[in-house]
Amino acid sequence: MNKLFALAIVLVAAGLLTSVKAQAPYAASSQLPESAMQGLPQDLGKEQIETDELPKAVKQALKRESLKEWNVSEVYVVKATVQQADPKPVYEIYLTNAEQKKTVARFYKNGKTVSGKK
């Protein structure tokens, strides 16, 4: 009986470790504040949308001084999954500047940047 219980604990622990490894963050280089660059899984619930489909608050956030020199190249909405600690949808905006440097900014529907702090 004890061996069966120990085996169950090992299997549960192994399952937890593999789920943590499966959530590797998206790496992006940026000159933006770290709070706007939180890593998110790049393929779970990710859907490309047009810039004009962004919520008004996100469009306003893109007009901030820190983003003035950046041009929007792609826009995605990342829908919440059960595994995410924060279940709100996130708008992921790929940006390019005049020097052809690229970065990604992430915002909630209300225009607030996605921060790495929980």
N, CA, C and O atoms as a printed pandas DataFrame, in Angstrom:
     atom_number atom_name residue_name chain_id  residue_number  x_coord  y_coord  z_coord
0              1         N          MET        A               1    0.825   -1.192    0.000
1              2        CA          MET        A               1    0.000    0.000    0.000
2              3         C          MET        A               1    0.864    1.250    0.000
3              4         O          MET        A               1    0.576    2.207   -0.718
4              5         N          ASN        A               2    1.938    1.246    0.813
5              6        CA          ASN        A               2    2.835    2.392    0.869
6              7         C          ASN        A               2    3.535    2.625   -0.462
7              8         O          ASN        A               2    3.763    3.768   -0.857
8              9         N          LYS        A               3    3.880    1.526   -1.161
9             10        CA          LYS        A               3    4.533    1.655   -2.467
10            11         C          LYS        A               3    3.586    2.289   -3.475
11            12         O          LYS        A               3    4.008    3.096   -4.303
12            13         N          LEU        A               4    2.325    1.934   -3.410
13            14        CA          LEU        A               4    1.326    2.500   -4.314
14            15         C          LEU        A               4    1.146    3.992   -4.050
15            16         O          LEU        A               4    1.037    4.786   -4.984
16            17         N          PHE        A               5    1.115    4.364   -2.784
17            18        CA          PHE        A               5    0.980    5.772   -2.398
18            19         C          PHE        A               5    2.203    6.573   -2.861
19            20         O          PHE        A               5    2.058    7.680   -3.380
20            21         N          ALA        A               6    3.404    6.018   -2.673
21            22        CA          ALA        A               6    4.646    6.689   -3.094
22            23         C          ALA        A               6    4.674    6.842   -4.608
23            24         O          ALA        A               6    5.100    7.877   -5.121
24            25         N          LEU        A               7    4.227    5.824   -5.322
25            26        CA          LEU        A               7    4.185    5.891   -6.782
26            27         C          LEU        A               7    3.223    6.986   -7.241
27            28         O          LEU        A               7    3.523    7.711   -8.190
28            29         N          ALA        A               8    2.086    7.112   -6.587
29            30        CA          ALA        A               8    1.116    8.155   -6.936
30            31         C          ALA        A               8    1.710    9.538   -6.720
31            32         O          ALA        A               8    1.504   10.428   -7.546
32            33         N          ILE        A               9    2.437    9.740   -5.639
33            34        CA          ILE        A               9    3.063   11.038   -5.351
34            35         C          ILE        A               9    4.106   11.365   -6.421
35            36         O          ILE        A               9    4.178   12.501   -6.891
36            37         N          VAL        A              10    4.910   10.379   -6.804
37            38        CA          VAL        A              10    5.934   10.594   -7.832
38            39         C          VAL        A              10    5.283   10.964   -9.161
39            40         O          VAL        A              10    5.765   11.861   -9.853
40            41         N          LEU        A              11    4.209   10.294   -9.523
41            42        CA          LEU        A              11    3.528   10.592  -10.788
42            43         C          LEU        A              11    2.925   11.988  -10.783
43            44         O          LEU        A              11    2.999   12.694  -11.789
44            45         N          VAL        A              12    2.336   12.393   -9.683
45            46        CA          VAL        A              12    1.765   13.741   -9.576
46            47         C          VAL        A              12    2.865   14.782   -9.678
47            48         O          VAL        A              12    2.709   15.775  -10.389
48            49         N          ALA        A              13    3.975   14.574   -8.980
49            50        CA          ALA        A              13    5.101   15.523   -9.024
50            51         C          ALA        A              13    5.664   15.611  -10.432
51            52         O          ALA        A              13    5.986   16.704  -10.898
52            53         N          ALA        A              14    5.789   14.488  -11.112
53            54        CA          ALA        A              14    6.303   14.497  -12.482
54            55         C          ALA        A              14    5.359   15.263  -13.405
55            56         O          ALA        A              14    5.815   15.977  -14.299
56            57         N          GLY        A              15    4.072   15.126  -13.202
57            58        CA          GLY        A              15    3.090   15.853  -14.008
58            59         C          GLY        A              15    3.180   17.348  -13.791
59            60         O          GLY        A              15    3.045   18.118  -14.741
60            61         N          LEU        A              16    3.408   17.778  -12.549
61            62        CA          LEU        A              16    3.550   19.203  -12.252
62            63         C          LEU        A              16    4.801   19.773  -12.891
63            64         O          LEU        A              16    4.774   20.884  -13.420
64            65         N          LEU        A              17    5.898   19.029  -12.851
65            66        CA          LEU        A              17    7.136   19.514  -13.448
66            67         C          LEU        A              17    7.029   19.656  -14.954
67            68         O          LEU        A              17    7.542   20.623  -15.517
68            69         N          THR        A              18    6.373   18.714  -15.618
69            70        CA          THR        A              18    6.246   18.815  -17.063
70            71         C          THR        A              18    5.334   19.955  -17.463
71            72         O          THR        A              18    5.553   20.558  -18.514
72            73         N          SER        A              19    4.318   20.279  -16.673
73            74        CA          SER        A              19    3.444   21.393  -17.025
74            75         C          SER        A              19    4.157   22.722  -16.848
75            76         O          SER        A              19    3.870   23.669  -17.581
76            77         N          VAL        A              20    5.080   22.822  -15.896
77            78        CA          VAL        A              20    5.852   24.056  -15.716
78            79         C          VAL        A              20    6.793   24.249  -16.897
79            80         O          VAL        A              20    6.925   25.365  -17.400
80            81         N          LYS        A              21    7.449   23.185  -17.349
81            82        CA          LYS        A              21    8.359   23.281  -18.492
82            83         C          LYS        A              21    7.608   23.654  -19.761
83            84         O          LYS        A              21    8.173   24.336  -20.616
84            85         N          ALA        A              22    6.376   23.241  -19.916
85            86        CA          ALA        A              22    5.605   23.502  -21.127
86            87         C          ALA        A              22    5.210   24.957  -21.257
87            88         O          ALA        A              22    4.780   25.378  -22.331
88            89         N          GLN        A              23    5.344   25.741  -20.195
89            90        CA          GLN        A              23    4.927   27.130  -20.235
90            91         C          GLN        A              23    6.121   28.059  -20.410
91            92         O          GLN        A              23    6.233   29.051  -19.690
92            93         N          ALA        A              24    7.010   27.762  -21.345
93            94        CA          ALA        A              24    8.172   28.610  -21.591
94            95         C          ALA        A              24    7.704   29.969  -22.098
95            96         O          ALA        A              24    6.838   30.037  -22.970
96            97         N          PRO        A              25    8.263   31.043  -21.566
97            98        CA          PRO        A              25    7.827   32.377  -21.966
98            99         C          PRO        A              25    8.322   32.772  -23.347
99           100         O          PRO        A              25    9.318   32.238  -23.833
100          101         N          TYR        A              26    7.631   33.698  -23.969
101          102        CA          TYR        A              26    8.020   34.260  -25.247
102          103         C          TYR        A              26    9.124   35.274  -24.981
103          104         O          TYR        A              26    8.957   36.175  -24.160
104          105         N          ALA        A              27   10.224   35.133  -25.654
105          106        CA          ALA        A              27   11.340   36.059  -25.453
106          107         C          ALA        A              27   11.272   37.168  -26.488
107          108         O          ALA        A              27   11.113   36.900  -27.679
108          109         N          ALA        A              28   11.392   38.406  -26.045
109          110        CA          ALA        A              28   11.379   39.537  -26.953
110          111         C          ALA        A              28   12.422   40.536  -26.510
111          112         O          ALA        A              28   12.564   40.823  -25.321
112          113         N          SER        A              29   13.153   41.065  -27.480
113          114        CA          SER        A              29   14.099   42.116  -27.129
114          115         C          SER        A              29   13.347   43.433  -27.226
115          116         O          SER        A              29   12.474   43.609  -28.076
116          117         N          SER        A              30   13.702   44.355  -26.340
117          118        CA          SER        A              30   12.927   45.583  -26.309
118          119         C          SER        A              30   13.676   46.724  -25.678
119          120         O          SER        A              30   14.601   46.533  -24.889
120          121         N          GLN        A              31   13.256   47.913  -26.042
121          122        CA          GLN        A              31   13.719   49.110  -25.370
122          123         C          GLN        A              31   12.595   49.649  -24.507
123          124         O          GLN        A              31   12.742   50.695  -23.875
124          125         N          LEU        A              32   11.483   48.950  -24.476
125          126        CA          LEU        A              32   10.349   49.356  -23.664
126          127         C          LEU        A              32   10.558   48.904  -22.232
127          128         O          LEU        A              32   11.404   48.049  -21.973
128          129         N          PRO        A              33    9.800   49.466  -21.295
129          130        CA          PRO        A              33    9.904   49.021  -19.906
130          131         C          PRO        A              33    9.601   47.531  -19.784
131          132         O          PRO        A              33    8.780   46.994  -20.528
132          133         N          GLU        A              34   10.263   46.872  -18.849
133          134        CA          GLU        A              34   10.069   45.437  -18.633
134          135         C          GLU        A              34    8.614   45.104  -18.341
135          136         O          GLU        A              34    8.145   44.020  -18.690
136          137         N          SER        A              35    7.892   46.026  -17.704
137          138        CA          SER        A              35    6.493   45.754  -17.358
138          139         C          SER        A              35    5.623   45.534  -18.578
139          140         O          SER        A              35    4.576   44.895  -18.475
140          141         N          ALA        A              36    6.027   46.045  -19.729
141          142        CA          ALA        A              36    5.243   45.871  -20.948
142          143         C          ALA        A              36    5.654   44.616  -21.697
143          144         O          ALA        A              36    5.071   44.304  -22.735
144          145         N          MET        A              37    6.630   43.899  -21.202
145          146        CA          MET        A              37    7.206   42.803  -21.956
146          147         C          MET        A              37    7.065   41.446  -21.288
147          148         O          MET        A              37    7.900   40.572  -21.523
148          149         N          GLN        A              38    6.063   41.236  -20.481
149          150        CA          GLN        A              38    5.906   39.950  -19.791
150          151         C          GLN        A              38    5.809   38.828  -20.804
151          152         O          GLN        A              38    5.142   38.963  -21.830
152          153         N          GLY        A              39    6.473   37.725  -20.519
153          154        CA          GLY        A              39    6.427   36.572  -21.411
154          155         C          GLY        A              39    5.076   35.883  -21.350
155          156         O          GLY        A              39    4.513   35.681  -20.274
156          157         N          LEU        A              40    4.572   35.529  -22.505
157          158        CA          LEU        A              40    3.327   34.790  -22.614
158          159         C          LEU        A              40    3.537   33.646  -23.585
159          160         O          LEU        A              40    4.370   33.760  -24.485
160          161         N          PRO        A              41    2.819   32.561  -23.438
161          162        CA          PRO        A              41    2.911   31.508  -24.447
162          163         C          PRO        A              41    2.507   32.094  -25.789
163          164         O          PRO        A              41    1.519   32.824  -25.873
164          165         N          GLN        A              42    3.257   31.784  -26.842
165          166        CA          GLN        A              42    2.987   32.461  -28.094
166          167         C          GLN        A              42    1.970   31.783  -29.000
167          168         O          GLN        A              42    1.640   32.342  -30.046
168          169         N          ASP        A              43    1.465   30.626  -28.658
169          170        CA          ASP        A              43    0.520   30.004  -29.563
170          171         C          ASP        A              43   -0.821   29.629  -28.932
171          172         O          ASP        A              43   -1.734   29.237  -29.660
172          173         N          LEU        A              44   -0.978   29.733  -27.616
173          174        CA          LEU        A              44   -2.225   29.355  -26.975
174          175         C          LEU        A              44   -3.265   30.448  -27.111
175          176         O          LEU        A              44   -3.094   31.527  -26.542
176          177         N          GLY        A              45   -4.328   30.205  -27.841
177          178        CA          GLY        A              45   -5.429   31.153  -27.952
178          179         C          GLY        A              45   -5.043   32.456  -28.613
179          180         O          GLY        A              45   -5.678   33.480  -28.358
180          181         N          LYS        A              46   -4.034   32.454  -29.445
181          182        CA          LYS        A              46   -3.534   33.671  -30.086
182          183         C          LYS        A              46   -4.190   33.828  -31.447
183          184         O          LYS        A              46   -4.143   32.930  -32.288
184          185         N          GLU        A              47   -4.805   34.997  -31.646
185          186        CA          GLU        A              47   -5.517   35.251  -32.897
186          187         C          GLU        A              47   -5.109   36.619  -33.442
187          188         O          GLU        A              47   -5.171   37.621  -32.729
188          189         N          GLN        A              48   -4.693   36.656  -34.706
189          190        CA          GLN        A              48   -4.294   37.933  -35.306
190          191         C          GLN        A              48   -5.537   38.763  -35.605
191          192         O          GLN        A              48   -6.542   38.254  -36.101
192          193         N          ILE        A              49   -5.441   40.065  -35.289
193          194        CA          ILE        A              49   -6.535   40.988  -35.549
194          195         C          ILE        A              49   -5.973   42.234  -36.221
195          196         O          ILE        A              49   -4.756   42.395  -36.314
196          197         N          GLU        A              50   -6.841   43.105  -36.685
197          198        CA          GLU        A              50   -6.436   44.368  -37.290
198          199         C          GLU        A              50   -6.279   45.424  -36.202
199          200         O          GLU        A              50   -6.897   45.327  -35.142
200          201         N          THR        A              51   -5.459   46.420  -36.463
201          202        CA          THR        A              51   -5.226   47.495  -35.498
202          203         C          THR        A              51   -6.520   48.199  -35.119
203          204         O          THR        A              51   -6.707   48.571  -33.960
204          205         N          ASP        A              52   -7.413   48.385  -36.084
205          206        CA          ASP        A              52   -8.672   49.082  -35.784
206          207         C          ASP        A              52   -9.614   48.248  -34.916
207          208         O          ASP        A              52  -10.625   48.768  -34.443
208          209         N          GLU        A              53   -9.309   46.980  -34.699
209          210        CA          GLU        A              53  -10.109   46.131  -33.819
210          211         C          GLU        A              53   -9.677   46.228  -32.351
211          212         O          GLU        A              53  -10.329   45.663  -31.473
212          213         N          LEU        A              54   -8.581   46.940  -32.086
213          214        CA          LEU        A              54   -8.109   47.096  -30.712
214          215         C          LEU        A              54   -9.102   47.925  -29.903
215          216         O          LEU        A              54   -9.753   48.814  -30.452
216          217         N          PRO        A              55   -9.224   47.647  -28.614
217          218        CA          PRO        A              55  -10.068   48.488  -27.753
218          219         C          PRO        A              55   -9.531   49.919  -27.726
219          220         O          PRO        A              55   -8.335   50.146  -27.908
220          221         N          LYS        A              56  -10.407   50.860  -27.503
221          222        CA          LYS        A              56  -10.058   52.279  -27.502
222          223         C          LYS        A              56   -8.920   52.572  -26.527
223          224         O          LYS        A              56   -8.013   53.338  -26.853
224          225         N          ALA        A              57   -8.954   51.977  -25.346
225          226        CA          ALA        A              57   -7.925   52.225  -24.332
226          227         C          ALA        A              57   -6.552   51.739  -24.796
227          228         O          ALA        A              57   -5.541   52.369  -24.484
228          229         N          VAL        A              58   -6.501   50.640  -25.529
229          230        CA          VAL        A              58   -5.224   50.128  -26.037
230          231         C          VAL        A              58   -4.696   51.053  -27.130
231          232         O          VAL        A              58   -3.496   51.321  -27.188
232          233         N          LYS        A              59   -5.578   51.540  -27.990
233          234        CA          LYS        A              59   -5.162   52.503  -29.022
234          235         C          LYS        A              59   -4.570   53.755  -28.375
235          236         O          LYS        A              59   -3.566   54.289  -28.845
236          237         N          GLN        A              60   -5.197   54.217  -27.297
237          238        CA          GLN        A              60   -4.679   55.389  -26.581
238          239         C          GLN        A              60   -3.305   55.079  -25.977
239          240         O          GLN        A              60   -2.411   55.926  -26.002
240          241         N          ALA        A              61   -3.138   53.883  -25.443
241          242        CA          ALA        A              61   -1.860   53.495  -24.845
242          243         C          ALA        A              61   -0.738   53.494  -25.883
243          244         O          ALA        A              61    0.406   53.814  -25.562
244          245         N          LEU        A              62   -1.061   53.140  -27.113
245          246        CA          LEU        A              62   -0.055   53.121  -28.176
246          247         C          LEU        A              62    0.397   54.524  -28.571
247          248         O          LEU        A              62    1.408   54.677  -29.257
248          249         N          LYS        A              63   -0.339   55.545  -28.147
249          250        CA          LYS        A              63    0.022   56.933  -28.451
250          251         C          LYS        A              63    0.926   57.548  -27.387
251          252         O          LYS        A              63    1.303   58.715  -27.497
252          253         N          ARG        A              64    1.278   56.776  -26.356
253          254        CA          ARG        A              64    2.142   57.269  -25.290
254          255         C          ARG        A              64    3.490   57.705  -25.859
255          256         O          ARG        A              64    3.933   57.228  -26.904
256          257         N          GLU        A              65    4.119   58.614  -25.145
257          258        CA          GLU        A              65    5.429   59.156  -25.551
258          259         C          GLU        A              65    6.460   58.047  -25.769
259          260         O          GLU        A              65    7.234   58.108  -26.724
260          261         N          SER        A              66    6.481   57.042  -24.903
261          262        CA          SER        A              66    7.476   55.964  -25.009
262          263         C          SER        A              66    7.290   55.097  -26.259
263          264         O          SER        A              66    8.202   54.367  -26.646
264          265         N          LEU        A              67    6.127   55.172  -26.882
265          266        CA          LEU        A              67    5.863   54.361  -28.078
266          267         C          LEU        A              67    5.752   55.194  -29.351
267          268         O          LEU        A              67    5.475   54.651  -30.421
268          269         N          LYS        A              68    5.963   56.495  -29.248
269          270        CA          LYS        A              68    5.765   57.395  -30.389
270          271         C          LYS        A              68    6.599   57.039  -31.607
271          272         O          LYS        A              68    6.136   57.196  -32.737
272          273         N          GLU        A              69    7.799   56.569  -31.403
273          274        CA          GLU        A              69    8.696   56.279  -32.522
274          275         C          GLU        A              69    8.514   54.869  -33.088
275          276         O          GLU        A              69    9.250   54.465  -33.987
276          277         N          TRP        A              70    7.549   54.128  -32.571
277          278        CA          TRP        A              70    7.333   52.748  -33.001
278          279         C          TRP        A              70    6.094   52.658  -33.878
279          280         O          TRP        A              70    5.101   53.344  -33.637
280          281         N          ASN        A              71    6.159   51.807  -34.900
281          282        CA          ASN        A              71    5.029   51.562  -35.797
282          283         C          ASN        A              71    4.496   50.154  -35.578
283          284         O          ASN        A              71    5.265   49.210  -35.400
284          285         N          VAL        A              72    3.186   50.023  -35.593
285          286        CA          VAL        A              72    2.546   48.725  -35.400
286          287         C          VAL        A              72    2.734   47.887  -36.662
287          288         O          VAL        A              72    2.420   48.335  -37.765
288          289         N          SER        A              73    3.251   46.662  -36.492
289          290        CA          SER        A              73    3.406   45.773  -37.641
290          291         C          SER        A              73    2.411   44.613  -37.593
291          292         O          SER        A              73    1.903   44.196  -38.634
292          293         N          GLU        A              74    2.127   44.091  -36.404
293          294        CA          GLU        A              74    1.151   43.012  -36.250
294          295         C          GLU        A              74    0.436   43.178  -34.920
295          296         O          GLU        A              74    0.991   43.722  -33.966
296          297         N          VAL        A              75   -0.805   42.701  -34.867
297          298        CA          VAL        A              75   -1.591   42.778  -33.637
298          299         C          VAL        A              75   -2.263   41.430  -33.408
299          300         O          VAL        A              75   -2.820   40.831  -34.328
300          301         N          TYR        A              76   -2.200   40.963  -32.157
301          302        CA          TYR        A              76   -2.834   39.705  -31.783
302          303         C          TYR        A              76   -3.627   39.897  -30.501
303          304         O          TYR        A              76   -3.297   40.745  -29.672
304          305         N          VAL        A              77   -4.664   39.108  -30.352
305          306        CA          VAL        A              77   -5.339   39.009  -29.065
306          307         C          VAL        A              77   -5.036   37.603  -28.557
307          308         O          VAL        A              77   -5.244   36.613  -29.258
308          309         N          VAL        A              78   -4.544   37.538  -27.328
309          310        CA          VAL        A              78   -4.213   36.252  -26.706
310          311         C          VAL        A              78   -5.302   35.998  -25.686
311          312         O          VAL        A              78   -5.382   36.667  -24.656
312          313         N          LYS        A              79   -6.138   35.020  -25.989
313          314        CA          LYS        A              79   -7.266   34.711  -25.113
314          315         C          LYS        A              79   -6.785   33.940  -23.896
315          316         O          LYS        A              79   -5.800   33.205  -23.960
316          317         N          ALA        A              80   -7.474   34.111  -22.814
317          318        CA          ALA        A              80   -7.116   33.471  -21.554
318          319         C          ALA        A              80   -7.257   31.960  -21.644
319          320         O          ALA        A              80   -8.117   31.435  -22.352
320          321         N          THR        A              81   -6.388   31.276  -20.909
321          322        CA          THR        A              81   -6.494   29.827  -20.777
322          323         C          THR        A              81   -6.616   29.504  -19.297
323          324         O          THR        A              81   -6.318   30.339  -18.443
324          325         N          VAL        A              82   -7.043   28.321  -19.008
325          326        CA          VAL        A              82   -7.238   27.897  -17.627
326          327         C          VAL        A              82   -5.912   27.901  -16.869
327          328         O          VAL        A              82   -5.895   28.165  -15.667
328          329         N          GLN        A              83   -4.799   27.613  -17.550
329          330        CA          GLN        A              83   -3.507   27.514  -16.880
330          331         C          GLN        A              83   -2.919   28.872  -16.496
331          332         O          GLN        A              83   -2.058   28.937  -15.618
332          333         N          GLN        A              84   -3.362   29.948  -17.128
333          334        CA          GLN        A              84   -2.787   31.255  -16.832
334          335         C          GLN        A              84   -3.236   31.753  -15.461
335          336         O          GLN        A              84   -4.386   31.578  -15.057
336          337         N          ALA        A              85   -2.296   32.376  -14.766
337          338        CA          ALA        A              85   -2.610   32.928  -13.446
338          339         C          ALA        A              85   -3.548   34.128  -13.586
339          340         O          ALA        A              85   -4.372   34.380  -12.706
340          341         N          ASP        A              86   -3.425   34.861  -14.685
341          342        CA          ASP        A              86   -4.241   36.043  -14.923
342          343         C          ASP        A              86   -5.120   35.756  -16.140
343          344         O          ASP        A              86   -4.621   35.804  -17.264
344          345         N          PRO        A              87   -6.407   35.460  -15.962
345          346        CA          PRO        A              87   -7.245   34.987  -17.063
346          347         C          PRO        A              87   -7.781   36.053  -18.019
347          348         O          PRO        A              87   -8.629   35.737  -18.853
348          349         N          LYS        A              88   -7.324   37.295  -17.931
349          350        CA          LYS        A              88   -7.821   38.338  -18.829
350          351         C          LYS        A              88   -7.183   38.207  -20.207
351          352         O          LYS        A              88   -6.014   37.834  -20.302
352          353         N          PRO        A              89   -7.922   38.504  -21.281
353          354        CA          PRO        A              89   -7.296   38.514  -22.597
354          355         C          PRO        A              89   -6.244   39.626  -22.666
355          356         O          PRO        A              89   -6.379   40.664  -22.019
356          357         N          VAL        A              90   -5.208   39.392  -23.451
357          358        CA          VAL        A              90   -4.111   40.343  -23.600
358          359         C          VAL        A              90   -3.965   40.683  -25.080
359          360         O          VAL        A              90   -4.079   39.818  -25.948
360          361         N          TYR        A              91   -3.709   41.964  -25.345
361          362        CA          TYR        A              91   -3.471   42.419  -26.712
362          363         C          TYR        A              91   -1.965   42.535  -26.885
363          364         O          TYR        A              91   -1.299   43.293  -26.179
364          365         N          GLU        A              92   -1.441   41.771  -27.835
365          366        CA          GLU        A              92   -0.005   41.679  -28.082
366          367         C          GLU        A              92    0.275   42.437  -29.377
367          368         O          GLU        A              92   -0.207   42.058  -30.445
368          369         N          ILE        A              93    1.056   43.508  -29.274
369          370        CA          ILE        A              93    1.306   44.364  -30.426
370          371         C          ILE        A              93    2.792   44.298  -30.781
371          372         O          ILE        A              93    3.656   44.612  -29.961
372          373         N          TYR        A              94    3.070   43.884  -32.019
373          374        CA          TYR        A              94    4.428   43.819  -32.524
374          375         C          TYR        A              94    4.740   45.167  -33.161
375          376         O          TYR        A              94    3.989   45.670  -33.997
376          377         N          LEU        A              95    5.876   45.742  -32.742
377          378        CA          LEU        A              95    6.244   47.085  -33.169
378          379         C          LEU        A              95    7.614   47.083  -33.839
379          380         O          LEU        A              95    8.469   46.254  -33.529
380          381         N          THR        A              96    7.812   48.037  -34.774
381          382        CA          THR        A              96    9.082   48.226  -35.461
382          383         C          THR        A              96    9.381   49.717  -35.461
383          384         O          THR        A              96    8.476   50.533  -35.636
384          385         N          ASN        A              97   10.667   50.083  -35.262
385          386        CA          ASN        A              97   11.005   51.502  -35.307
386          387         C          ASN        A              97   11.735   51.828  -36.610
387          388         O          ASN        A              97   11.899   50.955  -37.463
388          389         N          ALA        A              98   12.171   53.073  -36.767
389          390        CA          ALA        A              98   12.823   53.523  -37.996
390          391         C          ALA        A              98   14.127   52.774  -38.268
391          392         O          ALA        A              98   14.540   52.645  -39.421
392          393         N          GLU        A              99   14.772   52.285  -37.220
393          394        CA          GLU        A              99   16.019   51.534  -37.373
394          395         C          GLU        A              99   15.762   50.042  -37.608
395          396         O          GLU        A              99   16.693   49.237  -37.592
396          397         N          GLN        A             100   14.509   49.687  -37.822
397          398        CA          GLN        A             100   14.075   48.310  -38.055
398          399         C          GLN        A             100   14.283   47.397  -36.843
399          400         O          GLN        A             100   14.351   46.177  -36.989
400          401         N          LYS        A             101   14.385   47.987  -35.650
401          402        CA          LYS        A             101   14.397   47.179  -34.430
402          403         C          LYS        A             101   12.975   46.775  -34.143
403          404         O          LYS        A             101   12.034   47.510  -34.446
404          405         N          LYS        A             102   12.820   45.603  -33.558
405          406        CA          LYS        A             102   11.486   45.076  -33.286
406          407         C          LYS        A             102   11.291   44.858  -31.795
407          408         O          LYS        A             102   12.243   44.592  -31.062
408          409         N          THR        A             103   10.051   44.975  -31.360
409          410        CA          THR        A             103    9.702   44.724  -29.969
410          411         C          THR        A             103    8.242   44.313  -29.898
411          412         O          THR        A             103    7.512   44.389  -30.887
412          413         N          VAL        A             104    7.829   43.882  -28.731
413          414        CA          VAL        A             104    6.441   43.487  -28.504
414          415         C          VAL        A             104    5.954   44.196  -27.244
415          416         O          VAL        A             104    6.639   44.197  -26.222
416          417         N          ALA        A             105    4.774   44.795  -27.322
417          418        CA          ALA        A             105    4.138   45.406  -26.153
418          419         C          ALA        A             105    2.848   44.648  -25.895
419          420         O          ALA        A             105    2.168   44.223  -26.829
420          421         N          ARG        A             106    2.517   44.481  -24.619
421          422        CA          ARG        A             106    1.301   43.740  -24.263
422          423         C          ARG        A             106    0.449   44.588  -23.335
423          424         O          ARG        A             106    0.939   45.177  -22.372
424          425         N          PHE        A             107   -0.854   44.637  -23.653
425          426        CA          PHE        A             107   -1.792   45.456  -22.894
426          427         C          PHE        A             107   -3.051   44.669  -22.567
427          428         O          PHE        A             107   -3.455   43.769  -23.303
428          429         N          TYR        A             108   -3.667   45.036  -21.431
429          430        CA          TYR        A             108   -5.005   44.547  -21.125
430          431         C          TYR        A             108   -6.006   45.422  -21.876
431          432         O          TYR        A             108   -5.640   46.462  -22.424
432          433         N          LYS        A             109   -7.242   45.009  -21.898
433          434        CA          LYS        A             109   -8.308   45.727  -22.597
434          435         C          LYS        A             109   -8.434   47.176  -22.122
435          436         O          LYS        A             109   -8.807   48.055  -22.900
436          437         N          ASN        A             110   -8.125   47.425  -20.848
437          438        CA          ASN        A             110   -8.251   48.772  -20.287
438          439         C          ASN        A             110   -7.054   49.666  -20.604
439          440         O          ASN        A             110   -7.006   50.805  -20.141
440          441         N          GLY        A             111   -6.079   49.173  -21.390
441          442        CA          GLY        A             111   -4.929   49.971  -21.796
442          443         C          GLY        A             111   -3.738   49.883  -20.865
443          444         O          GLY        A             111   -2.690   50.464  -21.149
444          445         N          LYS        A             112   -3.876   49.168  -19.759
445          446        CA          LYS        A             112   -2.747   49.013  -18.830
446          447         C          LYS        A             112   -1.787   47.970  -19.377
447          448         O          LYS        A             112   -2.198   46.967  -19.960
448          449         N          THR        A             113   -0.492   48.228  -19.176
449          450        CA          THR        A             113    0.500   47.264  -19.652
450          451         C          THR        A             113    0.459   46.018  -18.791
451          452         O          THR        A             113    0.149   46.072  -17.601
452          453         N          VAL        A             114    0.774   44.909  -19.410
453          454        CA          VAL        A             114    0.864   43.639  -18.701
454          455         C          VAL        A             114    2.192   43.660  -17.958
455          456         O          VAL        A             114    3.244   43.829  -18.574
456          457         N          SER        A             115    2.154   43.492  -16.657
457          458        CA          SER        A             115    3.391   43.528  -15.881
458          459         C          SER        A             115    3.787   42.113  -15.504
459          460         O          SER        A             115    2.950   41.211  -15.454
460          461         N          GLY        A             116    5.074   41.929  -15.238
461          462        CA          GLY        A             116    5.591   40.621  -14.852
462          463         C          GLY        A             116    5.335   40.311  -13.395
463          464         O          GLY        A             116    5.597   39.196  -12.943
464          465         N          LYS        A             117    4.818   41.296  -12.639
465          466        CA          LYS        A             117    4.584   41.093  -11.214
466          467         C          LYS        A             117    3.215   40.499  -10.980
467          468         O          LYS        A             117    2.238   40.885  -11.623
468          469         N          LYS        A             118    3.148   39.565  -10.066
469          470        CA          LYS        A             118    1.874   38.923   -9.726
470          471         C          LYS        A             118    1.299   39.552   -8.496
471          472         O          LYS        A             118    0.226   39.154   -8.043
